[in-house]
Amino acid sequence: MKAMLLAAGLGTRLRPHTHTIPKPLIPVNGIPLILYNLALLKKHGIREVVINLHHLGKQISHLLGNGKKLGFKIHYSFEPQILGTAGGILHASRFLKNGPFIVLNGDIIIDVNLKKLMKQHQKKKPYATLVVIPSRSSNRFSPLYVDRQLNLGSILTKPIAKKKWIKTFFAGLHLLDHRFFQHPKRKEKSCIVRDYYIPCLKNGNPLAVSLYHGYWNDMGTIKRLEATSRHFKRGKGRLSYQNHLDQLAKTLSNQKNFVKWKDVAIQSGLL
């Protein structure tokens, strides 16, 4: 199994920090955010990863290199212009087209069981399996409605959701089937929700979900970034892949480019 980390975004809601450092390298409790994603993958035996790059992308590739010292094989897919979630995956198709693969947003911290997710996907064989979180009182995230057989029924109220369906929101992690690359209306710049998932629902192509109840947060705003850093700094929670995370951070700390990353983070007021 391979994985793709979406890391090309501008990080506009984290400005001015992201004027000098890309969002995936923002420190969370002193550790680059992208290492949380890599540690999750490593715990579940995923060693080959493609990362899409745009805004300050060279900082990411310089820090991680080819991934060999971290126990990975890392490929990079550079986007001269941001292509969107679906467009970015299509642009990296040469690394991903041979079988199902995981896609993970580069601005989240999640502790999902990827092996369980893979087994569920293989059993149901949908076009994709999305990790979703039962909706809380907040309406901060767009609603996804799920039927009791854990099939995705409605996104952004398209089609109209039924009353008995469970309201959830997308956690930023999904497992896609190779059929994604056969979608007839592929566009170079495109959104995976509007240009792939909603058409799948309209055409009757099955989309499954995996309900997730564990730790999750996204670093989309400075307020959430600071709150997440405080959470881990105070020892309020321990991730199941904490040992992998600590080891990755220790390995990187001995590299020359880690010192450069740290200097940029300090200058940005993040350390």
C-alpha positions as a printed NumPy array, in Angstrom:
array([[  0.   ,   0.   ,   0.   ],
       [  1.194,   3.499,  -0.894],
       [  0.128,   6.867,   0.455],
       [ -0.062,  10.463,  -0.699],
       [  0.301,  13.474,   1.578],
       [ -1.376,  16.639,   0.325],
       [  1.103,  19.4  ,   1.136],
       [  0.822,  21.962,  -1.669],
       [ -1.556,  24.466,  -0.053],
       [ -0.813,  28.112,   0.658],
       [ -1.847,  27.953,   4.318],
       [ -3.602,  31.328,   4.05 ],
       [ -5.34 ,  31.034,   7.435],
       [ -1.98 ,  30.569,   9.147],
       [ -0.48 ,  33.757,   7.798],
       [  1.84 ,  35.477,   8.581],
       [  3.607,  32.254,   9.689],
       [  3.183,  30.631,   6.288],
       [  4.844,  33.544,   4.516],
       [  8.153,  31.941,   5.503],
       [  7.354,  28.295,   6.28 ],
       [  4.928,  25.87 ,   4.536],
       [  2.015,  24.63 ,   6.611],
       [  3.203,  20.975,   6.727],
       [  6.41 ,  22.147,   8.424],
       [  4.664,  24.239,  11.078],
       [  5.905,  22.905,  14.453],
       [  3.382,  21.196,  16.71 ],
       [  4.895,  20.752,  20.163],
       [  8.307,  21.372,  18.565],
       [  7.918,  18.739,  15.822],
       [  7.187,  19.47 ,  12.135],
       [  3.525,  18.704,  11.475],
       [  4.285,  16.426,   8.526],
       [  6.145,  14.009,  10.822],
       [  2.869,  13.196,  12.59 ],
       [  1.468,  11.959,   9.273],
       [  4.615,  10.005,   8.442],
       [  4.684,   8.397,  11.889],
       [  1.075,   7.23 ,  11.459],
       [  1.964,   5.663,   8.114],
       [  5.117,   4.059,   9.456],
       [  3.295,   2.43 ,  12.359],
       [  1.005,   0.665,   9.887],
       [  3.771,  -0.505,   7.574],
       [  3.357,   2.058,   4.779],
       [  6.794,   2.985,   3.532],
       [  6.267,   4.476,   0.057],
       [  4.859,   7.995,   0.027],
       [  4.33 ,  10.725,  -2.554],
       [  4.077,  14.341,  -1.393],
       [  2.715,  17.078,  -3.631],
       [  4.489,  20.426,  -3.381],
       [  3.834,  24.03 ,  -4.355],
       [  4.101,  26.79 ,  -1.756],
       [  7.658,  26.794,  -0.324],
       [  7.808,  23.156,  -1.366],
       [ 11.591,  22.984,  -1.472],
       [ 11.68 ,  23.404,   2.293],
       [  9.77 ,  20.135,   2.604],
       [ 11.889,  18.184,   0.112],
       [ 15.126,  19.544,   1.622],
       [ 14.079,  18.519,   5.13 ],
       [ 12.847,  15.009,   4.286],
       [ 15.087,  14.201,   1.31 ],
       [ 14.388,  10.842,  -0.328],
       [ 13.15 ,   9.51 ,   3.011],
       [ 15.754,   6.749,   3.258],
       [ 17.101,   7.852,   6.655],
       [ 13.547,   7.954,   7.966],
       [ 12.702,   4.488,   6.686],
       [ 10.642,   5.664,   3.704],
       [ 10.806,   5.94 ,  -0.035],
       [  9.537,   9.458,  -0.713],
       [  8.536,  10.807,  -4.117],
       [  7.676,  14.437,  -4.801],
       [  5.063,  15.751,  -7.222],
       [  5.654,  19.454,  -7.858],
       [  2.705,  21.561,  -8.998],
       [  3.639,  24.794, -10.823],
       [  0.11 ,  25.93 ,  -9.959],
       [ -2.115,  24.448,  -7.269],
       [ -4.272,  21.761,  -8.861],
       [ -6.753,  21.057,  -6.074],
       [ -7.292,  17.814,  -4.176],
       [ -8.293,  15.675,  -7.155],
       [ -5.968,  17.445,  -9.571],
       [ -3.004,  16.915,  -7.279],
       [ -3.691,  13.187,  -7.081],
       [ -4.08 ,  12.947, -10.865],
       [ -0.8  ,  14.804, -11.318],
       [  0.911,  12.162,  -9.148],
       [ -0.755,   9.213, -10.914],
       [  2.557,   7.688, -12.033],
       [  3.268,   6.844,  -8.394],
       [ -0.219,   5.656,  -7.414],
       [ -2.129,   4.026, -10.277],
       [ -1.289,   0.388,  -9.431],
       [ -3.815,  -0.376,  -6.74 ],
       [ -5.602,   1.302,  -3.789],
       [ -3.776,   4.058,  -1.931],
       [ -4.25 ,   6.299,   1.09 ],
       [ -4.572,  10.065,   0.772],
       [ -3.969,  12.182,   3.856],
       [ -4.387,  15.931,   4.271],
       [ -1.097,  17.472,   5.329],
       [ -2.64 ,  19.703,   8.01 ],
       [ -4.276,  17.161,  10.321],
       [ -3.274,  14.964,  13.25 ],
       [ -5.237,  11.721,  13.439],
       [ -4.698,   8.333,  15.086],
       [ -6.808,   6.046,  12.921],
       [ -6.137,   2.312,  12.533],
       [ -5.03 ,   2.16 ,   8.896],
       [ -4.822,  -1.649,   8.797],
       [ -8.458,  -1.887,   9.875],
       [ -9.362,   0.714,   7.26 ],
       [ -7.603,  -1.296,   4.544],
       [ -9.418,  -4.49 ,   5.536],
       [-12.777,  -2.736,   5.454],
       [-12.016,  -1.309,   2.014],
       [-10.919,  -4.676,   0.619],
       [-14.078,  -6.328,   1.955],
       [-16.582,  -3.813,   0.514],
       [-14.563,  -2.848,  -2.614],
       [-16.04 ,   0.671,  -2.978],
       [-14.613,   3.38 ,  -5.206],
       [-13.29 ,   4.997,  -2.026],
       [-13.518,   4.71 ,   1.749],
       [-13.619,   7.993,   3.649],
       [-12.754,   8.33 ,   7.321],
       [-15.506,  10.439,   8.89 ],
       [-16.265,  11.756,  12.363],
       [-19.806,  11.869,  13.791],
       [-20.808,  15.522,  13.694],
       [-20.61 ,  17.502,  16.904],
       [-22.664,  20.563,  17.743],
       [-20.321,  22.741,  15.674],
       [-21.191,  23.34 ,  12.027],
       [-17.601,  24.31 ,  11.231],
       [-17.261,  21.482,   8.694],
       [-19.356,  20.554,   5.675],
       [-21.809,  17.715,   6.408],
       [-21.531,  14.191,   5.013],
       [-24.535,  11.917,   5.586],
       [-24.051,   8.196,   6.097],
       [-26.581,   5.356,   6.038],
       [-26.626,   2.598,   8.643],
       [-24.672,   0.243,   6.374],
       [-21.802,   2.77 ,   6.443],
       [-22.264,   3.863,   2.87 ],
       [-21.864,   7.518,   2.004],
       [-25.24 ,   8.852,   0.933],
       [-24.927,  12.624,   0.659],
       [-22.202,  15.284,   0.499],
       [-23.029,  18.976,   0.902],
       [-26.712,  17.842,   0.774],
       [-26.192,  16.376,  -2.715],
       [-28.273,  14.301,  -3.143],
       [-30.76 ,  15.366,  -0.465],
       [-30.005,  13.561,   2.801],
       [-32.588,  11.254,   4.366],
       [-33.738,  11.912,   7.914],
       [-32.398,   8.678,   9.426],
       [-28.906,   9.096,   8.014],
       [-26.019,   9.891,  10.37 ],
       [-24.503,  13.361,  10.08 ],
       [-20.692,  13.332,   9.951],
       [-17.792,  15.355,   8.605],
       [-14.714,  14.316,   6.636],
       [-11.56 ,  13.719,   8.693],
       [ -9.143,  14.422,   5.832],
       [ -8.072,  10.808,   5.272],
       [ -9.427,   8.473,   2.613],
       [ -8.504,   5.311,   0.763],
       [ -9.018,   5.481,  -2.997],
       [ -9.431,   2.681,  -5.488],
       [ -7.461,   2.637,  -8.751],
       [-10.763,   3.378, -10.524],
       [-10.251,   7.009,  -9.535],
       [ -7.886,   7.341, -12.499],
       [-10.557,   6.011, -14.892],
       [-13.101,   8.712, -14.047],
       [-14.431,   9.97 , -17.417],
       [-14.598,  13.67 , -16.512],
       [-11.073,  14.132, -15.23 ],
       [ -9.835,  17.714, -15.09 ],
       [ -6.299,  18.821, -14.39 ],
       [ -7.442,  21.322, -11.735],
       [-10.253,  19.783,  -9.714],
       [-11.761,  19.135,  -6.295],
       [-12.17 ,  15.536,  -5.184],
       [-15.495,  16.252,  -3.487],
       [-17.238,  18.249,  -6.213],
       [-15.595,  16.652,  -9.244],
       [-15.355,  13.018,  -8.118],
       [-17.289,  12.042,  -5.002],
       [-20.542,  13.862,  -5.768],
       [-20.611,  12.496,  -9.372],
       [-19.918,   9.012,  -7.943],
       [-23.   ,   9.296,  -5.733],
       [-25.133,  10.544,  -8.616],
       [-23.951,   7.655, -10.817],
       [-24.49 ,   5.01 ,  -8.144],
       [-20.785,   4.247,  -7.708],
       [-20.352,   2.983,  -4.121],
       [-18.526,   5.105,  -1.566],
       [-17.956,   3.683,   1.904],
       [-17.076,   5.368,   5.184],
       [-15.227,   4.397,   8.316],
       [-16.568,   6.055,  11.469],
       [-13.745,   7.398,  13.622],
       [-13.993,   8.334,  17.316],
       [-10.354,   8.871,  18.307],
       [ -8.1  ,  11.902,  18.536],
       [ -8.356,  14.3  ,  15.607],
       [ -7.516,  17.912,  14.973],
       [ -6.645,  20.081,  12.025],
       [ -4.128,  22.916,  12.04 ],
       [ -6.171,  25.172,   9.791],
       [ -5.99 ,  28.233,  12.051],
       [ -3.448,  29.729,  14.435],
       [ -5.875,  29.231,  17.324],
       [ -6.208,  25.475,  16.681],
       [ -2.484,  25.125,  16.071],
       [ -1.656,  26.712,  19.42 ],
       [ -4.322,  24.681,  21.242],
       [ -3.012,  21.423,  19.764],
       [  0.576,  22.236,  20.721],
       [ -0.536,  22.959,  24.302],
       [ -2.497,  19.71 ,  24.393],
       [  0.549,  17.577,  23.633],
       [  2.984,  19.709,  25.617],
       [  0.901,  19.187,  28.759],
       [  0.821,  15.436,  28.177],
       [ -2.973,  15.307,  27.908],
       [ -2.895,  12.655,  25.211],
       [ -0.494,  10.136,  23.772],
       [ -0.744,   8.981,  20.193],
       [ -0.5  ,   5.265,  19.457],
       [  2.382,   6.043,  17.097],
       [  4.203,   8.29 ,  19.577],
       [  7.321,   6.098,  19.581],
       [  7.548,   6.324,  15.786],
       [  7.036,  10.087,  15.96 ],
       [  9.769,  10.538,  18.538],
       [ 12.172,   8.388,  16.522],
       [ 11.506,  10.301,  13.293],
       [ 12.063,  13.613,  15.093],
       [ 15.284,  12.332,  16.663],
       [ 16.581,  11.091,  13.297],
       [ 15.837,  14.417,  11.633],
       [ 17.346,  16.451,  14.463],
       [ 20.774,  15.115,  13.518],
       [ 20.476,  16.435,   9.957],
       [ 21.859,  19.788,   8.755],
       [ 18.54 ,  20.743,   7.148],
       [ 16.735,  20.305,  10.47 ],
       [ 18.822,  23.152,  11.886],
       [ 17.738,  25.319,   8.93 ],
       [ 14.084,  24.374,   9.552],
       [ 14.443,  25.258,  13.219],
       [ 15.975,  28.644,  12.398],
       [ 13.091,  29.468,  10.033],
       [ 10.545,  28.361,  12.654],
       [ 12.195,  30.553,  15.292],
       [ 12.254,  33.533,  12.936],
       [  8.569,  32.945,  12.24 ],
       [  7.803,  33.059,  15.954],
       [  6.756,  29.41 ,  16.082],
       [  9.485,  28.115,  18.4  ]])
